[in-house]
């Protein structure tokens, strides 16, 4: 375990130094989209109250946190690894080093987790000042960390599969963009017809949104333990796919 952690640190070190040297640019990019979503959907399109007597702002902030962790964590890992693989060719050198495959997966996903937590943390601090109903609970922290890890693993897997920058953009358009607007971040999935609910519950962000919202508003929602199990399953699946791609050099 100690050796795995040491190798993970060495893999992640370059990405973390990149983040350190570009901290303010990264911070601004990570916060602009969720803040604009908050202004547009939380205030611009609000209809007064959401379900259960909540203000719509209180309802939508946990959804934007889930969305922000998706976009920030996925983009941080997929974009940087895609450039390292296809432009600098530096990732190929890493794979021939005597490093554990688990250390490579964990190390390359660390940047996404750190950036995701930073963006979500600052956004939620802002949210606490706007919606007093929101709470910081242990389950909330666990769900946000899991969500960042889950989409960081997906970002690494997508970057390993992508054959070009264009194919990475296509993946974003076909997979990430639909999840952004359809997975219960801005509205309740339960208000949709059953057939659409069935489709949306096949997507990981739907379960993330419900878990994070219930954990942030424990007095209003019962925590969906089944969705937490599904999140763990997706996180394990994305990790396993990434490990398999590295093991079989499917990249």
C-alpha positions as CSV (number, residue, x, y, z in Angstrom):
1,X,0.0,0.0,0.0
2,X,2.8,2.4,0.9
3,X,4.5,1.7,-2.4
4,X,1.2,2.2,-4.3
5,X,0.7,5.6,-2.6
6,X,4.3,6.7,-3.4
7,X,3.9,5.7,-7.0
8,X,0.5,7.5,-7.2
9,X,2.1,10.6,-5.8
10,X,4.9,10.6,-8.4
11,X,2.4,10.1,-11.3
12,X,0.2,12.9,-10.0
13,X,3.0,15.3,-9.1
14,X,3.4,16.8,-12.6
15,X,-0.3,17.5,-13.0
16,X,-0.5,19.0,-9.5
17,X,2.5,21.3,-10.3
18,X,0.7,22.3,-13.5
19,X,-2.4,23.2,-11.4
20,X,-0.2,25.2,-9.0
21,X,1.4,27.3,-11.7
22,X,-1.9,27.9,-13.4
23,X,-4.0,28.2,-10.2
24,X,-5.9,31.4,-10.8
25,X,-6.7,30.6,-14.5
26,X,-8.0,27.2,-13.4
27,X,-10.0,28.6,-10.6
28,X,-11.7,31.2,-12.8
29,X,-12.5,28.6,-15.5
30,X,-13.8,26.2,-12.9
31,X,-16.2,28.7,-11.3
32,X,-17.5,30.7,-14.3
33,X,-19.8,28.0,-15.7
34,X,-21.5,27.0,-12.4
35,X,-21.9,30.6,-11.3
36,X,-23.6,31.4,-14.7
37,X,-25.8,28.3,-14.3
38,X,-26.7,29.5,-10.8
39,X,-27.6,33.0,-12.0
40,X,-29.5,31.8,-15.1
41,X,-31.4,28.8,-13.6
42,X,-31.4,29.8,-9.9
43,X,-32.6,33.3,-10.4
44,X,-33.4,34.0,-14.1
45,X,-35.8,31.1,-14.6
46,X,-37.0,30.4,-11.0
47,X,-40.7,30.1,-10.5
48,X,-40.8,30.9,-6.8
49,X,-40.7,27.6,-5.0
50,X,-39.7,24.0,-5.8
51,X,-41.2,20.9,-4.3
52,X,-41.4,20.2,-0.6
53,X,-41.6,23.9,0.2
54,X,-38.0,24.6,-0.8
55,X,-36.9,27.7,-2.6
56,X,-35.8,26.8,-6.1
57,X,-32.3,28.3,-5.3
58,X,-31.9,25.7,-2.5
59,X,-33.1,23.0,-4.8
60,X,-30.8,23.8,-7.7
61,X,-27.5,24.5,-5.9
62,X,-26.8,20.8,-5.0
63,X,-27.6,20.0,-8.7
64,X,-25.1,22.6,-9.9
65,X,-22.5,21.2,-7.4
66,X,-23.1,17.7,-9.0
67,X,-22.8,19.2,-12.5
68,X,-19.7,21.3,-11.6
69,X,-18.0,18.2,-10.2
70,X,-18.8,16.3,-13.4
71,X,-17.5,19.1,-15.8
72,X,-14.5,20.1,-13.8
73,X,-13.2,16.6,-12.9
74,X,-13.9,15.1,-16.3
75,X,-12.4,18.0,-18.2
76,X,-9.3,18.3,-16.0
77,X,-8.3,14.6,-16.5
78,X,-9.4,14.1,-20.1
79,X,-8.1,17.3,-21.6
80,X,-4.6,17.1,-20.0
81,X,-4.2,13.4,-20.7
82,X,-5.4,13.8,-24.2
83,X,-2.7,16.5,-24.9
84,X,0.0,14.4,-23.2
85,X,-0.9,11.3,-25.3
86,X,-1.5,12.9,-28.7
87,X,0.7,16.0,-28.7
88,X,3.6,15.7,-26.3
89,X,3.7,11.8,-26.4
90,X,4.8,11.9,-22.8
91,X,2.2,9.5,-21.5
92,X,3.6,6.6,-23.5
93,X,6.9,7.0,-21.7
94,X,5.1,6.8,-18.3
95,X,3.5,3.5,-19.3
96,X,6.9,1.8,-19.9
97,X,8.2,2.9,-16.5
98,X,8.1,0.3,-13.6
99,X,4.8,1.7,-12.2
100,X,1.7,-0.1,-11.0
101,X,-1.2,0.3,-13.3
102,X,-3.3,1.2,-10.3
103,X,-0.9,4.0,-9.5
104,X,-1.2,5.4,-13.0
105,X,-5.0,5.3,-12.9
106,X,-5.1,6.9,-9.5
107,X,-2.3,9.4,-10.2
108,X,-3.8,10.6,-13.5
109,X,-7.2,11.1,-11.9
110,X,-5.9,13.0,-8.9
111,X,-5.9,16.3,-10.8
112,X,-9.6,15.9,-11.6
113,X,-10.5,15.1,-8.0
114,X,-8.6,18.1,-6.6
115,X,-9.9,20.5,-9.2
116,X,-13.5,19.2,-8.8
117,X,-13.4,19.5,-5.0
118,X,-11.9,23.0,-5.2
119,X,-14.7,24.2,-7.6
120,X,-17.5,22.5,-5.7
121,X,-16.2,23.7,-2.3
122,X,-16.1,27.4,-3.3
123,X,-19.4,27.1,-5.1
124,X,-21.1,25.5,-2.1
125,X,-19.8,28.2,0.2
126,X,-21.5,30.7,-2.0
127,X,-24.6,28.6,-2.0
128,X,-24.7,28.5,1.8
129,X,-25.0,32.2,1.9
130,X,-27.9,32.2,-0.6
131,X,-29.9,29.2,0.8
132,X,-29.9,28.7,4.5
133,X,-31.7,25.4,4.1
134,X,-28.5,23.8,2.8
135,X,-26.2,21.8,5.2
136,X,-22.7,20.4,5.1
137,X,-23.1,16.7,6.2
138,X,-20.6,13.8,6.1
139,X,-22.7,12.2,3.5
140,X,-22.6,15.3,1.4
141,X,-18.8,15.3,1.5
142,X,-18.6,11.6,0.7
143,X,-21.0,12.0,-2.3
144,X,-19.1,14.9,-3.8
145,X,-15.7,13.2,-3.4
146,X,-17.2,10.0,-5.0
147,X,-18.6,12.0,-7.9
148,X,-15.3,13.8,-8.5
149,X,-13.5,10.4,-8.5
150,X,-16.1,8.7,-10.7
151,X,-15.9,11.3,-13.5
152,X,-12.1,11.6,-13.2
153,X,-11.9,7.9,-13.9
154,X,-14.3,8.4,-16.8
155,X,-12.1,11.3,-18.1
156,X,-9.0,9.1,-18.0
157,X,-10.8,6.3,-19.8
158,X,-12.2,8.6,-22.5
159,X,-8.7,10.2,-23.1
160,X,-7.2,6.7,-23.5
161,X,-9.8,5.7,-26.0
162,X,-9.8,8.9,-28.0
163,X,-7.8,8.8,-31.2
164,X,-7.8,12.5,-31.8
165,X,-8.8,15.8,-30.2
166,X,-11.9,15.7,-32.5
167,X,-13.0,12.4,-31.1
168,X,-12.7,13.7,-27.6
169,X,-14.9,16.6,-28.6
170,X,-17.4,14.2,-30.0
171,X,-17.5,12.2,-26.8
172,X,-18.2,15.4,-24.9
173,X,-21.1,16.3,-27.2
174,X,-22.7,12.8,-27.1
175,X,-22.1,11.9,-23.5
176,X,-21.2,14.8,-21.2
177,X,-23.4,17.5,-22.7
178,X,-26.7,15.5,-22.5
179,X,-26.0,14.6,-18.9
180,X,-25.4,18.3,-18.1
181,X,-29.0,19.3,-18.8
182,X,-31.0,16.1,-18.4
183,X,-29.9,14.4,-15.2
184,X,-31.9,16.2,-12.6
185,X,-29.5,19.0,-11.9
186,X,-32.1,21.8,-12.7
187,X,-35.4,19.8,-12.3
188,X,-36.7,16.8,-10.5
189,X,-36.5,13.6,-12.6
190,X,-39.6,12.3,-10.8
191,X,-41.7,14.9,-12.6
192,X,-40.9,13.3,-16.0
193,X,-42.9,10.4,-17.7
194,X,-41.8,6.9,-16.6
195,X,-40.0,6.1,-19.9
196,X,-37.8,9.2,-19.6
197,X,-37.1,8.4,-15.9
198,X,-35.9,4.9,-16.9
199,X,-33.5,6.4,-19.4
200,X,-32.1,9.0,-17.1
201,X,-31.6,6.6,-14.3
202,X,-29.2,4.7,-16.5
203,X,-26.9,7.8,-16.4
204,X,-24.5,8.3,-13.5
205,X,-25.1,12.0,-13.0
206,X,-28.8,11.4,-12.2
207,X,-27.8,9.3,-9.2
208,X,-25.1,11.8,-8.2
209,X,-27.6,14.7,-8.3
210,X,-30.1,12.8,-6.1
211,X,-27.5,11.7,-3.6
212,X,-25.8,15.2,-3.3
213,X,-29.2,16.9,-3.1
214,X,-30.5,14.6,-0.4
215,X,-27.3,14.9,1.6
216,X,-27.3,18.7,1.4
217,X,-31.0,18.9,2.4
218,X,-31.5,16.1,4.9
219,X,-34.7,17.6,6.3
220,X,-36.4,17.6,3.0
221,X,-35.3,14.4,1.2
222,X,-34.7,10.8,2.3
223,X,-31.3,9.7,1.3
224,X,-31.3,7.4,-1.8
225,X,-29.0,4.6,-0.7
226,X,-29.7,2.7,-3.9
227,X,-28.4,5.6,-5.9
228,X,-25.2,5.6,-3.7
229,X,-24.7,1.9,-4.5
230,X,-25.2,2.7,-8.2
231,X,-22.6,5.5,-7.9
232,X,-20.1,3.1,-6.4
233,X,-20.8,0.6,-9.2
234,X,-20.2,3.3,-11.9
235,X,-17.0,4.4,-10.1
236,X,-15.8,0.8,-10.0
237,X,-16.8,0.3,-13.7
238,X,-14.9,3.4,-14.9
239,X,-11.9,2.5,-12.8
240,X,-11.9,-1.0,-14.2
241,X,-12.3,0.1,-17.8
242,X,-9.3,2.5,-17.4
243,X,-7.2,-0.3,-15.8
244,X,-8.1,-2.7,-18.6
245,X,-7.2,-0.2,-21.3
246,X,-3.8,0.3,-19.7
247,X,-3.2,-3.4,-19.2
248,X,-4.1,-4.3,-22.7
249,X,-2.6,-1.1,-24.2
250,X,-5.9,-0.3,-25.9
251,X,-4.9,3.3,-26.5
